[in-house]
Amino acid sequence: MDLTVPERVRIDALLLAREEQFVRVHACESAIEEILGAAYPFPPPPPLPSTQKRRSPRKKAARTSGETQTAQQAPQLSPLGPGEVAYRLTYVQDGLQSTEDFLSAAPLERWLRRPSSGMEHIRVETIDANGMILRRMW
């Protein structure tokens, strides 16, 4: 699964909060057993989403010829070279220029293929760890 940097940071923060709660439950259970001086038969926890099996989503076919043409028009990105750590997309949406950084090509290619009204892709570049532009791809 390819994630952007902000998505990865948000997920890591949530995973840390989850771990803190598991530590808190363990401390409570240990305190109860210390008070009793013996093991206590705690009921098993409720099923967690992370322990349940998931069905793999079905791939959706292109619905219209317009979507297929948009997907075909999106450029293929070359792999990151030595010193390159991410791709930077510059675009204009509703008159405002913005940039997004992608750690791998797959999510960027999906973004480029997705039709969006009011958005114009300006350029794709590669950047180094300091955010300096190394190569302009288009």
C-alpha positions as a Markdown table, in Angstrom:
| # | Residue | x | y | z |
|---|---|---|---|---|
| 1 | Met | 0.0 | 0.0 | 0.0 |
| 2 | Asp | 1.5 | 3.3 | -1.1 |
| 3 | Leu | 0.9 | 6.2 | 1.3 |
| 4 | Thr | 1.7 | 9.9 | 1.1 |
| 5 | Val | 3.8 | 11.4 | 3.9 |
| 6 | Pro | 0.9 | 13.1 | 5.7 |
| 7 | Glu | -1.1 | 9.9 | 5.5 |
| 8 | Arg | 1.8 | 7.9 | 7.0 |
| 9 | Val | 2.3 | 10.4 | 9.8 |
| 10 | Arg | -1.4 | 10.3 | 10.7 |
| 11 | Ile | -1.5 | 6.5 | 10.7 |
| 12 | Asp | 1.7 | 6.3 | 12.9 |
| 13 | Ala | 0.1 | 8.7 | 15.4 |
| 14 | Leu | -3.1 | 6.6 | 15.5 |
| 15 | Leu | -1.0 | 3.4 | 15.9 |
| 16 | Leu | 0.9 | 5.0 | 18.9 |
| 17 | Ala | -2.4 | 6.0 | 20.5 |
| 18 | Arg | -3.7 | 2.4 | 20.0 |
| 19 | Glu | -0.5 | 1.0 | 21.6 |
| 20 | Glu | -0.9 | 3.4 | 24.6 |
| 21 | Gln | -4.4 | 2.0 | 25.2 |
| 22 | Phe | -3.2 | -1.6 | 25.1 |
| 23 | Val | -0.5 | -0.7 | 27.7 |
| 24 | Arg | -3.2 | 1.0 | 29.8 |
| 25 | Val | -5.4 | -2.2 | 29.7 |
| 26 | His | -2.4 | -4.3 | 30.6 |
| 27 | Ala | -1.6 | -2.1 | 33.6 |
| 28 | Cys | -5.2 | -2.3 | 34.8 |
| 29 | Glu | -5.3 | -6.1 | 34.5 |
| 30 | Ser | -1.9 | -6.4 | 36.3 |
| 31 | Ala | -3.2 | -4.1 | 39.1 |
| 32 | Ile | -6.3 | -6.3 | 39.5 |
| 33 | Glu | -4.2 | -9.4 | 39.7 |
| 34 | Glu | -1.9 | -7.8 | 42.2 |
| 35 | Ile | -4.8 | -6.9 | 44.5 |
| 36 | Leu | -6.2 | -10.4 | 44.3 |
| 37 | Gly | -2.8 | -12.1 | 44.6 |
| 38 | Ala | -3.7 | -14.5 | 41.8 |
| 39 | Ala | -4.7 | -14.7 | 38.2 |
| 40 | Tyr | -8.1 | -13.4 | 37.3 |
| 41 | Pro | -10.2 | -14.9 | 34.5 |
| 42 | Phe | -10.5 | -11.9 | 32.2 |
| 43 | Pro | -12.9 | -12.3 | 29.3 |
| 44 | Pro | -11.3 | -12.2 | 25.9 |
| 45 | Pro | -11.4 | -8.8 | 24.2 |
| 46 | Pro | -14.0 | -8.1 | 21.6 |
| 47 | Pro | -13.0 | -8.8 | 18.0 |
| 48 | Leu | -10.7 | -6.1 | 16.7 |
| 49 | Pro | -10.9 | -4.9 | 13.1 |
| 50 | Ser | -7.2 | -5.7 | 12.7 |
| 51 | Thr | -7.8 | -9.4 | 13.6 |
| 52 | Gln | -10.7 | -10.0 | 11.2 |
| 53 | Lys | -10.3 | -11.3 | 7.7 |
| 54 | Arg | -11.1 | -8.9 | 4.9 |
| 55 | Arg | -12.5 | -9.6 | 1.5 |
| 56 | Ser | -10.4 | -8.2 | -1.3 |
| 57 | Pro | -12.2 | -5.5 | -3.2 |
| 58 | Arg | -13.2 | -6.2 | -6.8 |
| 59 | Lys | -11.5 | -4.2 | -9.4 |
| 60 | Lys | -13.8 | -1.7 | -11.1 |
| 61 | Ala | -13.8 | -1.5 | -14.9 |
| 62 | Ala | -13.7 | 1.9 | -16.6 |
| 63 | Arg | -17.3 | 3.2 | -16.9 |
| 64 | Thr | -16.9 | 5.5 | -19.8 |
| 65 | Ser | -14.6 | 6.0 | -22.7 |
| 66 | Gly | -13.7 | 9.4 | -21.2 |
| 67 | Glu | -12.2 | 7.7 | -18.1 |
| 68 | Thr | -10.3 | 5.3 | -20.3 |
| 69 | Gln | -8.9 | 8.2 | -22.4 |
| 70 | Thr | -7.9 | 10.1 | -19.3 |
| 71 | Ala | -6.1 | 7.0 | -17.9 |
| 72 | Gln | -4.3 | 6.5 | -21.2 |
| 73 | Gln | -3.2 | 10.2 | -21.3 |
| 74 | Ala | -1.6 | 10.1 | -17.9 |
| 75 | Pro | 2.2 | 9.8 | -18.3 |
| 76 | Gln | 4.2 | 6.8 | -17.1 |
| 77 | Leu | 6.6 | 7.9 | -14.4 |
| 78 | Ser | 10.2 | 6.6 | -14.4 |
| 79 | Pro | 11.5 | 5.1 | -11.1 |
| 80 | Leu | 13.3 | 7.3 | -8.6 |
| 81 | Gly | 17.0 | 7.6 | -9.3 |
| 82 | Pro | 20.0 | 7.8 | -6.9 |
| 83 | Gly | 19.4 | 10.6 | -4.3 |
| 84 | Glu | 15.7 | 11.0 | -5.3 |
| 85 | Val | 13.3 | 10.3 | -2.5 |
| 86 | Ala | 9.9 | 11.5 | -3.8 |
| 87 | Tyr | 7.9 | 12.9 | -6.7 |
| 88 | Arg | 6.5 | 16.4 | -6.5 |
| 89 | Leu | 3.3 | 17.3 | -8.3 |
| 90 | Thr | 2.5 | 20.9 | -9.0 |
| 91 | Tyr | -1.0 | 21.7 | -9.9 |
| 92 | Val | -3.6 | 24.5 | -10.1 |
| 93 | Gln | -7.0 | 24.0 | -8.6 |
| 94 | Asp | -9.6 | 26.8 | -8.5 |
| 95 | Gly | -7.0 | 29.4 | -9.3 |
| 96 | Leu | -4.6 | 28.3 | -6.5 |
| 97 | Gln | -1.2 | 26.7 | -7.2 |
| 98 | Ser | -0.4 | 23.8 | -4.9 |
| 99 | Thr | 2.2 | 21.0 | -4.6 |
| 100 | Glu | 1.9 | 17.4 | -3.3 |
| 101 | Asp | 4.8 | 15.0 | -2.6 |
| 102 | Phe | 4.5 | 11.3 | -3.3 |
| 103 | Leu | 7.0 | 8.7 | -2.0 |
| 104 | Ser | 6.3 | 6.3 | -4.8 |
| 105 | Ala | 4.9 | 6.5 | -8.4 |
| 106 | Ala | 1.8 | 4.4 | -7.9 |
| 107 | Pro | -0.4 | 6.9 | -5.9 |
| 108 | Leu | 0.8 | 9.7 | -8.1 |
| 109 | Glu | -0.1 | 7.9 | -11.3 |
| 110 | Arg | -3.6 | 7.2 | -9.8 |
| 111 | Trp | -4.0 | 10.9 | -9.0 |
| 112 | Leu | -2.9 | 11.9 | -12.5 |
| 113 | Arg | -5.4 | 9.4 | -14.0 |
| 114 | Arg | -8.3 | 10.5 | -11.9 |
| 115 | Pro | -10.3 | 13.2 | -13.7 |
| 116 | Ser | -11.0 | 16.2 | -11.6 |
| 117 | Ser | -12.9 | 19.3 | -12.6 |
| 118 | Gly | -11.1 | 22.6 | -12.0 |
| 119 | Met | -7.6 | 21.0 | -11.6 |
| 120 | Glu | -4.8 | 21.4 | -14.1 |
| 121 | His | -1.5 | 19.4 | -13.6 |
| 122 | Ile | 1.4 | 21.7 | -14.2 |
| 123 | Arg | 4.5 | 19.5 | -13.7 |
| 124 | Val | 6.0 | 16.5 | -12.0 |
| 125 | Glu | 9.5 | 16.6 | -10.6 |
| 126 | Thr | 11.7 | 14.5 | -8.4 |
| 127 | Ile | 13.1 | 15.8 | -5.1 |
| 128 | Asp | 15.9 | 14.9 | -2.7 |
| 129 | Ala | 15.6 | 14.5 | 1.1 |
| 130 | Asn | 15.9 | 18.3 | 1.6 |
| 131 | Gly | 13.1 | 19.0 | -0.9 |
| 132 | Met | 15.4 | 20.3 | -3.6 |
| 133 | Ile | 14.2 | 19.6 | -7.1 |
| 134 | Leu | 16.6 | 17.2 | -8.9 |
| 135 | Arg | 14.8 | 16.3 | -12.2 |
| 136 | Arg | 11.8 | 17.6 | -14.1 |
| 137 | Met | 9.8 | 14.7 | -15.6 |
| 138 | Trp | 7.2 | 16.8 | -17.4 |
